[in-house]
Amino acid sequence: MTDYTDLAERLRGKPPTHSTLDRYEAADAIEALEKRIKELEAALKPFADYWEPNGGIEKTDVSITYGDLFNARKVLGEK
């Protein structure tokens, strides 16, 4: 995944003024989205590690736990 930290820093540039406030808000939004993407990727990784691209299970010793399932639901915002 691309690291958007540099983009957020460039958007911020100089201290905020009325005319640059939108750029600061955009930088904050980019950082929040980057954090959310990382959370989702981490929650999905246990499932992706055992799935083969052609539609089958890659490994027979699948070790997805209830904790993985609960974590995925939690990250997706479900109870």
Summary of the structure (lengths in Angstrom):
residues: 79
radius of gyration: 18.4
end to end distance: 27.9
largest distance: 58.4
contacts: 158
relative contact order: 0.12
helix: 58%
strand: 3%
